[in-house]
Amino acid sequence: MLCFHAQQAVEKAIKAVIIYNKSDYPKTHDIEFLLSQLSKKGIEVPALISESKYLSQYATSSRYPDDDLMIDRKEYLEAVKSAVLVVKWAKSVVNKDSDKLF
């Protein structure tokens, strides 16, 4: 369940950047696809952010506690680390022009 929440944080952060850049966001949990939408709009996506695409596997497979997916502590900590990096990156993208929002 914790990896599901890491995936959700990444998905929502990327969608926030998409919306901030005045684009409609696709209704998908596929992080790689969402990142490709940013690249198509000319938004530079750092390699460390692109690496978060592996989190897509947790969008459904770890959503429910009774699923058979076994996740160890190392895998969980890596998912959280990726989520923190993506959220910080998304905040930096959105906040760089925050004075223009109002």
MOPAC internal coordinates of N, CA, C and O (Angstrom, degrees):
PM7 1SCF
backbone

  N    0.0000 0     0.00 0     0.00 0    0    0    0
  C    1.4394 1     0.00 0     0.00 0    1    0    0
  C    1.5306 1   110.98 1     0.00 0    2    1    0
  O    1.2310 1   120.48 1   144.65 1    3    2    1
  N    1.3240 1   116.68 1   -35.35 1    3    2    1
  C    1.4616 1   120.12 1  -179.52 1    5    3    2
  C    1.5272 1   111.41 1   -66.52 1    6    5    3
  O    1.2310 1   120.34 1   143.21 1    7    6    5
  N    1.3280 1   116.95 1   -36.79 1    7    6    5
  C    1.4675 1   119.56 1   177.06 1    9    7    6
  C    1.5207 1   110.98 1   -68.95 1   10    9    7
  O    1.2310 1   120.40 1   147.38 1   11   10    9
  N    1.3218 1   116.84 1   -32.62 1   11   10    9
  C    1.4607 1   120.32 1   174.75 1   13   11   10
  C    1.5259 1   109.73 1   -60.20 1   14   13   11
  O    1.2310 1   120.15 1   136.25 1   15   14   13
  N    1.3215 1   117.32 1   -43.75 1   15   14   13
  C    1.4653 1   120.50 1  -179.69 1   17   15   14
  C    1.5264 1   111.41 1   -67.71 1   18   17   15
  O    1.2310 1   119.90 1   146.01 1   19   18   17
  N    1.3192 1   117.79 1   -33.99 1   19   18   17
  C    1.4725 1   120.58 1   175.06 1   21   19   18
  C    1.5303 1   109.13 1   -63.80 1   22   21   19
  O    1.2310 1   120.36 1   136.57 1   23   22   21
  N    1.3241 1   116.91 1   -43.43 1   23   22   21
  C    1.4648 1   120.85 1   178.21 1   25   23   22
  C    1.5192 1   110.40 1   -61.55 1   26   25   23
  O    1.2310 1   120.37 1   136.45 1   27   26   25
  N    1.3137 1   116.89 1   -43.55 1   27   26   25
  C    1.4628 1   120.96 1  -179.61 1   29   27   26
  C    1.5213 1   111.88 1   -62.97 1   30   29   27
  O    1.2310 1   120.40 1   139.79 1   31   30   29
  N    1.3267 1   116.84 1   -40.21 1   31   30   29
  C    1.4658 1   120.67 1   178.28 1   33   31   30
  C    1.5236 1   110.47 1   -60.91 1   34   33   31
  O    1.2310 1   120.57 1   136.72 1   35   34   33
  N    1.3286 1   116.52 1   -43.28 1   35   34   33
  C    1.4650 1   121.04 1   179.41 1   37   35   34
  C    1.5222 1   110.43 1   -66.23 1   38   37   35
  O    1.2310 1   120.69 1   133.06 1   39   38   37
  N    1.3145 1   116.28 1   -46.94 1   39   38   37
  C    1.4673 1   120.43 1   179.99 1   41   39   38
  C    1.5285 1   111.33 1   -58.14 1   42   41   39
  O    1.2310 1   120.23 1   132.47 1   43   42   41
  N    1.3116 1   117.17 1   -47.53 1   43   42   41
  C    1.4568 1   120.40 1  -177.82 1   45   43   42
  C    1.5226 1   111.88 1   -68.72 1   46   45   43
  O    1.2310 1   120.19 1   144.32 1   47   46   45
  N    1.3203 1   117.24 1   -35.68 1   47   46   45
  C    1.4754 1   120.47 1   178.32 1   49   47   46
  C    1.5220 1   110.52 1   -64.91 1   50   49   47
  O    1.2310 1   120.41 1   136.95 1   51   50   49
  N    1.3198 1   116.82 1   -43.05 1   51   50   49
  C    1.4635 1   120.27 1   179.40 1   53   51   50
  C    1.5331 1   109.93 1   -66.63 1   54   53   51
  O    1.2310 1   120.46 1   138.30 1   55   54   53
  N    1.3163 1   116.72 1   -41.70 1   55   54   53
  C    1.4657 1   119.79 1   177.88 1   57   55   54
  C    1.5283 1   110.97 1   -63.18 1   58   57   55
  O    1.2310 1   120.07 1   146.09 1   59   58   57
  N    1.3190 1   117.48 1   -33.91 1   59   58   57
  C    1.4680 1   120.41 1   176.62 1   61   59   58
  C    1.5267 1   110.53 1   -62.76 1   62   61   59
  O    1.2310 1   120.37 1   139.22 1   63   62   61
  N    1.3225 1   116.90 1   -40.78 1   63   62   61
  C    1.4706 1   120.21 1   177.80 1   65   63   62
  C    1.5245 1   110.10 1   -66.69 1   66   65   63
  O    1.2310 1   120.27 1   140.38 1   67   66   65
  N    1.3137 1   117.09 1   -39.62 1   67   66   65
  C    1.4704 1   120.80 1   177.71 1   69   67   66
  C    1.5302 1   109.76 1   -61.18 1   70   69   67
  O    1.2310 1   120.14 1   131.85 1   71   70   69
  N    1.3176 1   117.34 1   -48.15 1   71   70   69
  C    1.4676 1   121.62 1  -179.75 1   73   71   70
  C    1.5223 1   110.46 1   -64.04 1   74   73   71
  O    1.2310 1   120.55 1   137.41 1   75   74   73
  N    1.3194 1   116.56 1   -42.59 1   75   74   73
  C    1.4610 1   121.19 1   179.21 1   77   75   74
  C    1.5286 1   111.40 1   -56.96 1   78   77   75
  O    1.2310 1   120.89 1   146.61 1   79   78   77
  N    1.3260 1   115.90 1   -33.39 1   79   78   77
  C    1.4605 1   121.45 1   179.25 1   81   79   78
  C    1.5208 1   112.30 1   -90.71 1   82   81   79
  O    1.2310 1   121.59 1  -155.81 1   83   82   81
  N    1.3206 1   114.57 1    24.19 1   83   82   81
  C    1.4653 1   123.46 1   172.40 1   85   83   82
  C    1.5297 1   113.86 1    56.92 1   86   85   83
  O    1.2310 1   121.37 1  -136.53 1   87   86   85
  N    1.3165 1   114.99 1    43.47 1   87   86   85
  C    1.4566 1   120.99 1   175.61 1   89   87   86
  C    1.5228 1   108.53 1  -122.29 1   90   89   87
  O    1.2310 1   121.28 1   -28.36 1   91   90   89
  N    1.3149 1   115.17 1   151.64 1   91   90   89
  C    1.4605 1   119.40 1   172.05 1   93   91   90
  C    1.5176 1   107.49 1   -75.62 1   94   93   91
  O    1.2310 1   120.90 1   -41.54 1   95   94   93
  N    1.3021 1   115.88 1   138.46 1   95   94   93
  C    1.4537 1   117.63 1   178.81 1   97   95   94
  C    1.5253 1   109.63 1   -92.70 1   98   97   95
  O    1.2310 1   120.94 1   -39.01 1   99   98   97
  N    1.3166 1   115.81 1   140.99 1   99   98   97
  C    1.4627 1   119.21 1   178.96 1  101   99   98
  C    1.5264 1   110.67 1   -73.98 1  102  101   99
  O    1.2310 1   120.63 1   -32.78 1  103  102  101
  N    1.3010 1   116.39 1   147.22 1  103  102  101
  C    1.4604 1   121.41 1   178.25 1  105  103  102
  C    1.5281 1   108.19 1   -85.60 1  106  105  103
  O    1.2310 1   121.78 1   -95.76 1  107  106  105
  N    1.3137 1   114.21 1    84.24 1  107  106  105
  C    1.4556 1   121.23 1  -179.03 1  109  107  106
  C    1.5186 1   109.06 1  -148.61 1  110  109  107
  O    1.2310 1   121.18 1   -21.56 1  111  110  109
  N    1.3171 1   115.35 1   158.44 1  111  110  109
  C    1.4641 1   121.28 1   174.28 1  113  111  110
  C    1.5238 1   110.54 1  -104.03 1  114  113  111
  O    1.2310 1   120.50 1  -177.71 1  115  114  113
  N    1.3166 1   116.65 1     2.29 1  115  114  113
  C    1.4594 1   122.61 1  -175.30 1  117  115  114
  C    1.5291 1   110.09 1   -79.39 1  118  117  115
  O    1.2310 1   121.06 1   -76.99 1  119  118  117
  N    1.3064 1   115.58 1   103.01 1  119  118  117
  C    1.4654 1   121.13 1  -175.83 1  121  119  118
  C    1.5259 1   111.36 1   -64.33 1  122  121  119
  O    1.2310 1   120.00 1   140.96 1  123  122  121
  N    1.3117 1   117.60 1   -39.04 1  123  122  121
  C    1.4650 1   119.85 1   178.28 1  125  123  122
  C    1.5250 1   110.98 1   -60.01 1  126  125  123
  O    1.2310 1   120.21 1   137.97 1  127  126  125
  N    1.3254 1   117.20 1   -42.03 1  127  126  125
  C    1.4590 1   120.93 1   178.28 1  129  127  126
  C    1.5279 1   110.59 1   -64.97 1  130  129  127
  O    1.2310 1   120.40 1   136.67 1  131  130  129
  N    1.3310 1   116.84 1   -43.33 1  131  130  129
  C    1.4665 1   120.12 1   179.08 1  133  131  130
  C    1.5233 1   111.04 1   -61.05 1  134  133  131
  O    1.2310 1   120.40 1   137.53 1  135  134  133
  N    1.3180 1   116.85 1   -42.47 1  135  134  133
  C    1.4642 1   120.62 1   178.28 1  137  135  134
  C    1.5277 1   110.96 1   -63.73 1  138  137  135
  O    1.2310 1   120.55 1   143.82 1  139  138  137
  N    1.3265 1   116.55 1   -36.18 1  139  138  137
  C    1.4687 1   119.41 1   179.22 1  141  139  138
  C    1.5282 1   110.80 1   -65.53 1  142  141  139
  O    1.2310 1   120.35 1   148.91 1  143  142  141
  N    1.3351 1   116.93 1   -31.09 1  143  142  141
  C    1.4566 1   120.32 1   177.50 1  145  143  142
  C    1.5204 1   110.82 1   -66.34 1  146  145  143
  O    1.2310 1   120.57 1   143.92 1  147  146  145
  N    1.3294 1   116.52 1   -36.08 1  147  146  145
  C    1.4626 1   120.09 1   176.20 1  149  147  146
  C    1.5237 1   110.52 1   -65.72 1  150  149  147
  O    1.2310 1   120.68 1   134.93 1  151  150  149
  N    1.3136 1   116.30 1   -45.07 1  151  150  149
  C    1.4693 1   120.20 1   179.78 1  153  151  150
  C    1.5184 1   111.26 1   -60.83 1  154  153  151
  O    1.2310 1   120.39 1   140.49 1  155  154  153
  N    1.3278 1   116.86 1   -39.51 1  155  154  153
  C    1.4672 1   120.60 1   178.19 1  157  155  154
  C    1.5241 1   112.13 1   -62.14 1  158  157  155
  O    1.2310 1   120.55 1   151.00 1  159  158  157
  N    1.3262 1   116.56 1   -29.00 1  159  158  157
  C    1.4645 1   120.95 1   178.82 1  161  159  158
  C    1.5220 1   111.90 1   -86.59 1  162  161  159
  O    1.2310 1   120.28 1  -176.38 1  163  162  161
  N    1.3350 1   117.07 1     3.62 1  163  162  161
  C    1.4549 1   120.89 1   178.78 1  165  163  162
  C    1.5171 1   113.94 1    82.52 1  166  165  163
  O    1.2310 1   120.38 1  -163.57 1  167  166  165
  N    1.3093 1   116.89 1    16.43 1  167  166  165
  C    1.4580 1   121.32 1   179.44 1  169  167  166
  C    1.5214 1   107.91 1   -90.49 1  170  169  167
  O    1.2310 1   121.16 1   -58.24 1  171  170  169
  N    1.3162 1   115.38 1   121.76 1  171  170  169
  C    1.4620 1   119.76 1  -179.03 1  173  171  170
  C    1.5260 1   109.97 1   -71.24 1  174  173  171
  O    1.2310 1   121.52 1   -52.33 1  175  174  173
  N    1.3179 1   114.69 1   127.67 1  175  174  173
  C    1.4585 1   121.22 1   178.97 1  177  175  174
  C    1.5275 1   107.30 1  -112.83 1  178  177  175
  O    1.2310 1   120.03 1   -68.55 1  179  178  177
  N    1.3270 1   117.54 1   111.45 1  179  178  177
  C    1.4601 1   120.33 1  -179.87 1  181  179  178
  C    1.5299 1   112.03 1   -59.73 1  182  181  179
  O    1.2310 1   120.48 1   -27.91 1  183  182  181
  N    1.3154 1   116.69 1   152.09 1  183  182  181
  C    1.4655 1   122.07 1  -178.14 1  185  183  182
  C    1.5297 1   111.99 1   -56.42 1  186  185  183
  O    1.2310 1   120.21 1   138.62 1  187  186  185
  N    1.3219 1   117.20 1   -41.38 1  187  186  185
  C    1.4764 1   119.53 1   179.45 1  189  187  186
  C    1.5196 1   112.08 1   -61.31 1  190  189  187
  O    1.2310 1   120.61 1   147.85 1  191  190  189
  N    1.3064 1   116.44 1   -32.15 1  191  190  189
  C    1.4718 1   120.31 1   178.19 1  193  191  190
  C    1.5204 1   109.80 1   -74.35 1  194  193  191
  O    1.2310 1   120.50 1   138.84 1  195  194  193
  N    1.3228 1   116.64 1   -41.16 1  195  194  193
  C    1.4702 1   120.78 1   178.56 1  197  195  194
  C    1.5190 1   112.26 1   -60.74 1  198  197  195
  O    1.2310 1   120.77 1   149.71 1  199  198  197
  N    1.3086 1   116.14 1   -30.29 1  199  198  197
  C    1.4643 1   120.06 1  -179.63 1  201  199  198
  C    1.5213 1   112.48 1   -64.19 1  202  201  199
  O    1.2310 1   119.95 1   163.38 1  203  202  201
  N    1.3074 1   117.70 1   -16.62 1  203  202  201
  C    1.4672 1   120.91 1  -178.53 1  205  203  202
  C    1.5257 1   112.63 1   -71.61 1  206  205  203
  O    1.2310 1   120.10 1   173.64 1  207  206  205
  N    1.3121 1   117.41 1    -6.36 1  207  206  205
  C    1.4701 1   120.25 1  -176.60 1  209  207  206
  C    1.5301 1   112.63 1   -58.92 1  210  209  207
  O    1.2310 1   120.09 1   154.12 1  211  210  209
  N    1.3395 1   117.44 1   -25.88 1  211  210  209
  C    1.4634 1   120.18 1   179.69 1  213  211  210
  C    1.5385 1   112.07 1   -62.99 1  214  213  211
  O    1.2310 1   120.56 1   160.24 1  215  214  213
  N    1.3348 1   116.53 1   -19.76 1  215  214  213
  C    1.4625 1   119.51 1  -178.64 1  217  215  214
  C    1.5243 1   112.58 1   -67.72 1  218  217  215
  O    1.2310 1   119.76 1   163.81 1  219  218  217
  N    1.3133 1   118.07 1   -16.19 1  219  218  217
  C    1.4704 1   120.79 1   179.11 1  221  219  218
  C    1.5173 1   112.16 1   -55.18 1  222  221  219
  O    1.2310 1   120.59 1   149.20 1  223  222  221
  N    1.3220 1   116.47 1   -30.80 1  223  222  221
  C    1.4639 1   119.67 1  -178.94 1  225  223  222
  C    1.5319 1   112.52 1   -61.31 1  226  225  223
  O    1.2310 1   120.38 1   157.72 1  227  226  225
  N    1.3280 1   116.87 1   -22.28 1  227  226  225
  C    1.4599 1   120.90 1  -178.70 1  229  227  226
  C    1.5253 1   113.16 1   -88.80 1  230  229  227
  O    1.2310 1   119.84 1   176.15 1  231  230  229
  N    1.3140 1   117.92 1    -3.85 1  231  230  229
  C    1.4663 1   121.27 1  -177.17 1  233  231  230
  C    1.5198 1   111.66 1   -59.63 1  234  233  231
  O    1.2310 1   120.51 1   144.02 1  235  234  233
  N    1.3030 1   116.62 1   -35.98 1  235  234  233
  C    1.4648 1   119.19 1   178.91 1  237  235  234
  C    1.5234 1   112.51 1  -125.42 1  238  237  235
  O    1.2310 1   120.52 1   147.98 1  239  238  237
  N    1.3221 1   116.61 1   -32.02 1  239  238  237
  C    1.4717 1   118.88 1  -172.99 1  241  239  238
  C    1.5154 1   114.37 1   -68.10 1  242  241  239
  O    1.2310 1   119.63 1   153.80 1  243  242  241
  N    1.3179 1   118.31 1   -26.20 1  243  242  241
  C    1.4726 1   118.92 1  -179.67 1  245  243  242
  C    1.5251 1   111.87 1  -115.93 1  246  245  243
  O    1.2310 1   120.45 1  -164.59 1  247  246  245
  N    1.2974 1   116.75 1    15.41 1  247  246  245
  C    1.4657 1   121.02 1  -176.20 1  249  247  246
  C    1.5227 1   112.40 1   -67.98 1  250  249  247
  O    1.2310 1   120.68 1   145.71 1  251  250  249
  N    1.3087 1   116.31 1   -34.29 1  251  250  249
  C    1.4555 1   120.56 1  -175.43 1  253  251  250
  C    1.5200 1   110.55 1  -115.34 1  254  253  251
  O    1.2310 1   120.22 1   -45.34 1  255  254  253
  N    1.3272 1   117.19 1   134.66 1  255  254  253
  C    1.4644 1   120.88 1  -174.36 1  257  255  254
  C    1.5245 1   114.71 1   -58.92 1  258  257  255
  O    1.2310 1   119.19 1   156.85 1  259  258  257
  N    1.3187 1   119.16 1   -23.15 1  259  258  257
  C    1.4548 1   120.48 1  -177.76 1  261  259  258
  C    1.5349 1   113.55 1   -88.93 1  262  261  259
  O    1.2310 1   120.03 1  -178.48 1  263  262  261
  N    1.3260 1   117.54 1     1.52 1  263  262  261
  C    1.4608 1   119.68 1   176.62 1  265  263  262
  C    1.5157 1   109.90 1   -65.41 1  266  265  263
  O    1.2310 1   120.60 1   -25.58 1  267  266  265
  N    1.3200 1   116.45 1   154.42 1  267  266  265
  C    1.4618 1   121.92 1  -175.13 1  269  267  266
  C    1.5165 1   114.09 1   -83.50 1  270  269  267
  O    1.2310 1   119.30 1   178.20 1  271  270  269
  N    1.3071 1   118.94 1    -1.80 1  271  270  269
  C    1.4550 1   121.42 1  -178.31 1  273  271  270
  C    1.5252 1   109.97 1   -66.49 1  274  273  271
  O    1.2310 1   121.01 1   -57.61 1  275  274  273
  N    1.3157 1   115.68 1   122.39 1  275  274  273
  C    1.4643 1   121.08 1   179.67 1  277  275  274
  C    1.5323 1   108.44 1   -99.34 1  278  277  275
  O    1.2310 1   120.87 1   -58.95 1  279  278  277
  N    1.3068 1   115.95 1   121.05 1  279  278  277
  C    1.4569 1   121.44 1  -178.71 1  281  279  278
  C    1.5233 1   107.94 1  -121.24 1  282  281  279
  O    1.2310 1   121.03 1   -53.90 1  283  282  281
  N    1.3197 1   115.63 1   126.10 1  283  282  281
  C    1.4618 1   118.33 1   179.39 1  285  283  282
  C    1.5276 1   110.74 1   -90.03 1  286  285  283
  O    1.2310 1   120.77 1    -7.58 1  287  286  285
  N    1.3076 1   116.12 1   172.42 1  287  286  285
  C    1.4546 1   122.32 1  -176.16 1  289  287  286
  C    1.5312 1   111.53 1   -59.99 1  290  289  287
  O    1.2310 1   120.09 1   139.00 1  291  290  289
  N    1.3197 1   117.43 1   -41.00 1  291  290  289
  C    1.4607 1   121.10 1  -179.41 1  293  291  290
  C    1.5313 1   110.69 1   -61.60 1  294  293  291
  O    1.2310 1   120.83 1   135.74 1  295  294  293
  N    1.3132 1   116.02 1   -44.26 1  295  294  293
  C    1.4677 1   121.05 1   179.79 1  297  295  294
  C    1.5286 1   110.80 1   -64.08 1  298  297  295
  O    1.2310 1   120.87 1   138.00 1  299  298  297
  N    1.3257 1   115.95 1   -42.00 1  299  298  297
  C    1.4629 1   120.89 1   178.00 1  301  299  298
  C    1.5309 1   110.81 1   -61.96 1  302  301  299
  O    1.2310 1   120.38 1   132.86 1  303  302  301
  N    1.3272 1   116.87 1   -47.14 1  303  302  301
  C    1.4647 1   120.31 1  -178.87 1  305  303  302
  C    1.5281 1   111.36 1   -63.26 1  306  305  303
  O    1.2310 1   120.17 1   144.56 1  307  306  305
  N    1.3170 1   117.28 1   -35.44 1  307  306  305
  C    1.4655 1   120.99 1   177.16 1  309  307  306
  C    1.5326 1   110.64 1   -66.69 1  310  309  307
  O    1.2310 1   120.70 1   140.41 1  311  310  309
  N    1.3278 1   116.27 1   -39.59 1  311  310  309
  C    1.4656 1   120.27 1   178.18 1  313  311  310
  C    1.5275 1   110.60 1   -63.30 1  314  313  311
  O    1.2310 1   120.32 1   137.38 1  315  314  313
  N    1.3137 1   117.00 1   -42.62 1  315  314  313
  C    1.4644 1   120.99 1   179.54 1  317  315  314
  C    1.5303 1   109.89 1   -66.17 1  318  317  315
  O    1.2310 1   120.38 1   138.08 1  319  318  317
  N    1.3134 1   116.88 1   -41.92 1  319  318  317
  C    1.4712 1   121.01 1   178.30 1  321  319  318
  C    1.5311 1   110.34 1   -58.97 1  322  321  319
  O    1.2310 1   120.39 1   134.53 1  323  322  321
  N    1.3226 1   116.86 1   -45.47 1  323  322  321
  C    1.4655 1   120.97 1   177.81 1  325  323  322
  C    1.5184 1   111.19 1   -61.07 1  326  325  323
  O    1.2310 1   120.66 1   136.46 1  327  326  325
  N    1.3163 1   116.33 1   -43.54 1  327  326  325
  C    1.4694 1   120.46 1  -179.28 1  329  327  326
  C    1.5255 1   111.08 1   -62.35 1  330  329  327
  O    1.2310 1   120.37 1   136.39 1  331  330  329
  N    1.3064 1   116.89 1   -43.61 1  331  330  329
  C    1.4678 1   120.66 1   179.76 1  333  331  330
  C    1.5225 1   110.06 1   -61.57 1  334  333  331
  O    1.2310 1   120.19 1   136.05 1  335  334  333
  N    1.3292 1   117.25 1   -43.95 1  335  334  333
  C    1.4728 1   120.90 1   179.86 1  337  335  334
  C    1.5291 1   111.37 1   -61.50 1  338  337  335
  O    1.2310 1   120.44 1   134.51 1  339  338  337
  N    1.3242 1   116.76 1   -45.49 1  339  338  337
  C    1.4679 1   120.31 1  -177.67 1  341  339  338
  C    1.5221 1   111.00 1   -66.89 1  342  341  339
  O    1.2310 1   120.16 1   137.45 1  343  342  341
  N    1.3201 1   117.29 1   -42.55 1  343  342  341
  C    1.4695 1   119.70 1   179.80 1  345  343  342
  C    1.5258 1   110.46 1   -63.65 1  346  345  343
  O    1.2310 1   120.10 1   137.24 1  347  346  345
  N    1.3264 1   117.42 1   -42.76 1  347  346  345
  C    1.4780 1   120.31 1   177.49 1  349  347  346
  C    1.5258 1   110.53 1   -62.07 1  350  349  347
  O    1.2310 1   120.37 1   137.25 1  351  350  349
  N    1.3251 1   116.89 1   -42.75 1  351  350  349
  C    1.4652 1   120.65 1   179.10 1  353  351  350
  C    1.5295 1   110.47 1   -62.07 1  354  353  351
  O    1.2310 1   120.62 1   132.95 1  355  354  353
  N    1.3354 1   116.42 1   -47.05 1  355  354  353
  C    1.4660 1   120.44 1  -179.39 1  357  355  354
  C    1.5283 1   110.59 1   -60.61 1  358  357  355
  O    1.2310 1   120.29 1   138.44 1  359  358  357
  N    1.3186 1   117.05 1   -41.56 1  359  358  357
  C    1.4706 1   120.25 1   177.32 1  361  359  358
  C    1.5224 1   110.74 1   -61.17 1  362  361  359
  O    1.2310 1   120.61 1   138.96 1  363  362  361
  N    1.3148 1   116.44 1   -41.04 1  363  362  361
  C    1.4654 1   118.95 1  -179.11 1  365  363  362
  C    1.5181 1   111.38 1   -66.29 1  366  365  363
  O    1.2310 1   120.18 1   143.72 1  367  366  365
  N    1.3217 1   117.26 1   -36.28 1  367  366  365
  C    1.4697 1   120.98 1   178.46 1  369  367  366
  C    1.5217 1   109.93 1   -66.55 1  370  369  367
  O    1.2310 1   120.35 1   133.44 1  371  370  369
  N    1.3025 1   116.94 1   -46.56 1  371  370  369
  C    1.4657 1   121.55 1  -177.10 1  373  371  370
  C    1.5274 1   110.99 1   -71.91 1  374  373  371
  O    1.2310 1   120.00 1   141.09 1  375  374  373
  N    1.3082 1   117.60 1   -38.91 1  375  374  373
  C    1.4590 1   120.90 1  -175.82 1  377  375  374
  C    1.5194 1   114.44 1   -79.27 1  378  377  375
  O    1.2310 1   119.47 1   164.30 1  379  378  377
  N    1.3177 1   118.61 1   -15.70 1  379  378  377
  C    1.4713 1   118.84 1  -177.42 1  381  379  378
  C    1.5243 1   112.05 1   -63.42 1  382  381  379
  O    1.2310 1   119.97 1   153.72 1  383  382  381
  N    1.3121 1   117.67 1   -26.28 1  383  382  381
  C    1.4623 1   121.44 1   178.78 1  385  383  382
  C    1.5255 1   111.24 1  -117.47 1  386  385  383
  O    1.2310 1   120.33 1  -154.46 1  387  386  385
  N    1.3225 1   116.97 1    25.54 1  387  386  385
  C    1.4629 1   119.06 1  -174.45 1  389  387  386
  C    1.5154 1   113.46 1   -60.95 1  390  389  387
  O    1.2310 1   119.70 1   154.21 1  391  390  389
  N    1.3373 1   118.18 1   -25.79 1  391  390  389
  C    1.4626 1   120.18 1   178.30 1  393  391  390
  C    1.5305 1   112.28 1   -68.32 1  394  393  391
  O    1.2310 1   120.56 1   163.76 1  395  394  393
  N    1.3293 1   116.53 1   -16.24 1  395  394  393
  C    1.4641 1   121.09 1   179.83 1  397  395  394
  C    1.5332 1   111.84 1   -90.55 1  398  397  395
  O    1.2310 1   120.16 1   174.39 1  399  398  397
  N    1.3195 1   117.29 1    -5.61 1  399  398  397
  C    1.4547 1   120.08 1  -176.06 1  401  399  398
  C    1.5211 1   113.21 1   -74.53 1  402  401  399
  O    1.2310 1   120.20 1   152.12 1  403  402  401
  N    1.3114 1   117.22 1   -27.88 1  403  402  401
  C    1.4655 1   119.71 1  -173.91 1  405  403  402
  C    1.5081 1   111.86 1  -119.06 1  406  405  403
  O    1.2310 1   120.10 1   180.00 1  407  406  405

